[in-house]
Amino acid sequence: MSGWKTIAVAAALTGCAGVQTAQQRNFASGHWVGEVDRDGWTQPVALDIERDHGALRGQWRTVKETPRQAIQNLAVQGDEVRFETDTVRFVGHVDGSRLSGTLTDKVAAAPLGELSAINTDRYSPASEWSAPELP
C-alpha cells in the first residue's frame, strides 16, 4: 500500500474513533424522568446530567416540591452510570433512552429501591412505558 493510501486509511479510522468518542461522551447526558420503586411504593424522580468542559455534573430531585440536589461523584463508563448524593448511591446502566439501576443508602449500605427513567431528550412516543410528569 502506498504511503498516501496508508495515511488516508489511518485518517479515516481516526475520524471514526472520534465519532464514537463523541457519542460515548454524551451517552448519559440529558433530562431523565422516571420513578424509584421501593417495594411497590413509587416516587417520581428527575435527573439532569450534562458534560461541561469535559467534566460531568448533574442534579436530581425526588418530588416536585423538593429542591434539586447536586449529584456527586458522577461517572459514566460505557453504558454504566454511577453517582451519589449526600444520602444515596446509584449504580445503573443506560440502554438507549432508558436508565435503570439500584439506589443504596450510603450510610447503612442498604438497598433503597430501583430507579427507572427515560431520557426525555431521546424519548420515543412509541415507548410502552410512560414516565410520571415532573415540572
The 8 nearest C-alpha neighbors of each residue, nearest first, counted from 0:
[[1, 4, 5, 2, 3, 6, 8, 7],
 [0, 2, 4, 3, 5, 6, 7, 8],
 [1, 3, 5, 4, 6, 0, 7, 8],
 [2, 4, 6, 5, 1, 7, 0, 8],
 [5, 3, 7, 1, 6, 2, 8, 0],
 [6, 4, 2, 8, 3, 7, 9, 1],
 [5, 7, 3, 9, 4, 8, 10, 2],
 [6, 8, 4, 10, 5, 9, 3, 11],
 [9, 7, 11, 5, 10, 6, 4, 12],
 [10, 8, 6, 12, 11, 7, 13, 5],
 [11, 9, 13, 7, 8, 12, 6, 14],
 [12, 10, 14, 8, 13, 9, 7, 15],
 [11, 13, 15, 9, 14, 10, 8, 16],
 [14, 12, 10, 16, 11, 15, 9, 17],
 [13, 15, 17, 11, 12, 16, 10, 18],
 [16, 14, 12, 18, 17, 13, 11, 19],
 [15, 17, 13, 19, 14, 18, 20, 12],
 [16, 18, 14, 20, 15, 19, 13, 21],
 [19, 17, 15, 21, 20, 16, 22, 14],
 [20, 18, 22, 16, 17, 21, 23, 15],
 [21, 19, 17, 23, 22, 18, 24, 16],
 [20, 22, 24, 18, 19, 23, 17, 25],
 [23, 21, 19, 24, 20, 25, 26, 18],
 [24, 22, 26, 20, 25, 21, 19, 77],
 [23, 25, 21, 22, 26, 20, 50, 27],
 [24, 26, 28, 23, 22, 27, 21, 50],
 [25, 27, 23, 24, 28, 22, 78, 93],
 [28, 26, 25, 29, 48, 93, 75, 80],
 [29, 27, 48, 49, 25, 26, 50, 30],
 [30, 28, 48, 47, 120, 118, 49, 31],
 [29, 31, 47, 118, 119, 46, 120, 48],
 [30, 32, 118, 46, 117, 45, 116, 119],
 [33, 31, 45, 116, 117, 44, 130, 46],
 [34, 32, 116, 130, 44, 115, 43, 131],
 [33, 35, 43, 44, 42, 115, 114, 41],
 [34, 36, 114, 42, 113, 41, 112, 37],
 [35, 37, 41, 113, 112, 40, 39, 38],
 [38, 36, 112, 40, 39, 41, 35, 111],
 [37, 39, 40, 36, 112, 41, 113, 111],
 [40, 38, 37, 36, 41, 112, 35, 42],
 [39, 41, 37, 38, 36, 42, 35, 112],
 [42, 40, 36, 35, 37, 34, 39, 43],
 [41, 43, 35, 34, 44, 36, 61, 40],
 [44, 42, 34, 61, 62, 33, 131, 35],
 [43, 45, 61, 34, 33, 60, 32, 62],
 [44, 46, 32, 60, 59, 31, 33, 61],
 [47, 45, 59, 31, 58, 30, 48, 32],
 [46, 48, 30, 57, 58, 29, 31, 59],
 [49, 47, 57, 28, 29, 56, 46, 30],
 [50, 48, 28, 56, 55, 57, 29, 51],
 [49, 51, 55, 54, 53, 56, 52, 28],
 [50, 52, 54, 53, 55, 49, 56, 48],
 [53, 51, 54, 50, 55, 49, 56, 24],
 [52, 54, 51, 50, 55, 24, 49, 56],
 [55, 53, 51, 50, 52, 56, 49, 73],
 [56, 54, 50, 49, 51, 73, 53, 57],
 [57, 55, 49, 48, 50, 54, 73, 70],
 [56, 58, 48, 70, 47, 69, 49, 59],
 [59, 57, 69, 70, 47, 68, 46, 67],
 [58, 60, 46, 67, 68, 45, 47, 69],
 [61, 59, 67, 45, 44, 62, 68, 66],
 [60, 62, 44, 43, 45, 42, 59, 63],
 [63, 61, 64, 65, 43, 60, 44, 42],
 [62, 64, 65, 133, 134, 61, 60, 66],
 [65, 63, 62, 66, 61, 60, 67, 133],
 [64, 66, 63, 62, 60, 67, 61, 68],
 [67, 65, 68, 60, 64, 63, 62, 59],
 [66, 68, 60, 59, 58, 65, 69, 61],
 [69, 67, 58, 59, 60, 70, 66, 84],
 [70, 68, 58, 57, 71, 59, 67, 84],
 [69, 71, 58, 57, 84, 83, 82, 68],
 [70, 72, 83, 73, 84, 82, 69, 56],
 [71, 73, 82, 83, 74, 70, 81, 84],
 [74, 72, 82, 71, 81, 55, 70, 56],
 [73, 75, 81, 80, 72, 82, 76, 55],
 [76, 74, 80, 79, 77, 81, 73, 78],
 [77, 75, 79, 78, 74, 80, 23, 81],
 [76, 78, 79, 75, 23, 26, 80, 93],
 [77, 79, 93, 92, 76, 80, 75, 94],
 [80, 78, 92, 76, 77, 75, 91, 93],
 [81, 79, 75, 91, 92, 74, 90, 78],
 [82, 80, 90, 74, 89, 73, 91, 75],
 [81, 83, 73, 72, 89, 71, 88, 70],
 [84, 82, 88, 71, 87, 70, 72, 89],
 [83, 85, 70, 87, 86, 71, 88, 69],
 [84, 86, 87, 83, 105, 71, 70, 68],
 [85, 87, 84, 105, 104, 88, 106, 83],
 [88, 86, 104, 105, 84, 103, 83, 85],
 [87, 89, 83, 103, 102, 105, 82, 104],
 [90, 88, 102, 82, 81, 101, 83, 103],
 [91, 89, 81, 100, 101, 80, 88, 102],
 [100, 92, 90, 80, 99, 79, 101, 81],
 [91, 93, 79, 78, 80, 99, 98, 100],
 [92, 94, 98, 78, 97, 95, 79, 99],
 [93, 95, 97, 96, 98, 92, 78, 99],
 [96, 94, 97, 93, 98, 121, 118, 26],
 [95, 97, 118, 117, 121, 122, 94, 98],
 [98, 96, 117, 94, 95, 93, 116, 118],
 [97, 99, 93, 116, 92, 115, 117, 94],
 [100, 98, 115, 91, 114, 92, 116, 97],
 [91, 99, 101, 114, 90, 113, 92, 115],
 [100, 102, 113, 90, 89, 112, 114, 91],
 [101, 103, 89, 111, 112, 88, 113, 110],
 [102, 104, 110, 111, 88, 109, 87, 108],
 [103, 105, 87, 108, 109, 107, 106, 86],
 [106, 104, 87, 108, 86, 88, 107, 103],
 [105, 107, 108, 104, 86, 109, 87, 103],
 [108, 106, 109, 104, 105, 103, 110, 86],
 [109, 107, 104, 105, 106, 103, 110, 88],
 [110, 108, 107, 104, 103, 111, 105, 106],
 [109, 111, 103, 112, 102, 104, 108, 101],
 [112, 110, 103, 102, 104, 37, 109, 113],
 [113, 111, 37, 36, 102, 110, 101, 35],
 [112, 114, 101, 36, 35, 100, 102, 115],
 [115, 113, 35, 99, 100, 34, 101, 36],
 [114, 116, 99, 33, 34, 98, 35, 113],
 [117, 33, 115, 32, 98, 97, 31, 34],
 [118, 116, 97, 31, 96, 32, 119, 98],
 [117, 119, 31, 96, 120, 121, 30, 122],
 [118, 120, 122, 121, 30, 31, 117, 32],
 [119, 121, 118, 122, 29, 30, 31, 96],
 [122, 120, 119, 118, 96, 123, 117, 95],
 [123, 121, 119, 118, 120, 96, 124, 117],
 [122, 124, 125, 126, 121, 96, 119, 120],
 [125, 123, 126, 122, 127, 129, 128, 121],
 [124, 126, 123, 127, 122, 128, 129, 121],
 [127, 125, 124, 128, 123, 129, 122, 117],
 [126, 128, 125, 129, 124, 123, 130, 122],
 [129, 127, 126, 130, 125, 117, 124, 116],
 [130, 128, 131, 127, 126, 33, 117, 124],
 [129, 131, 33, 32, 132, 128, 116, 117],
 [132, 130, 33, 43, 133, 129, 32, 34],
 [133, 131, 130, 134, 32, 43, 33, 129],
 [132, 134, 63, 131, 45, 32, 43, 62],
 [133, 132, 63, 45, 62, 32, 64, 131]]
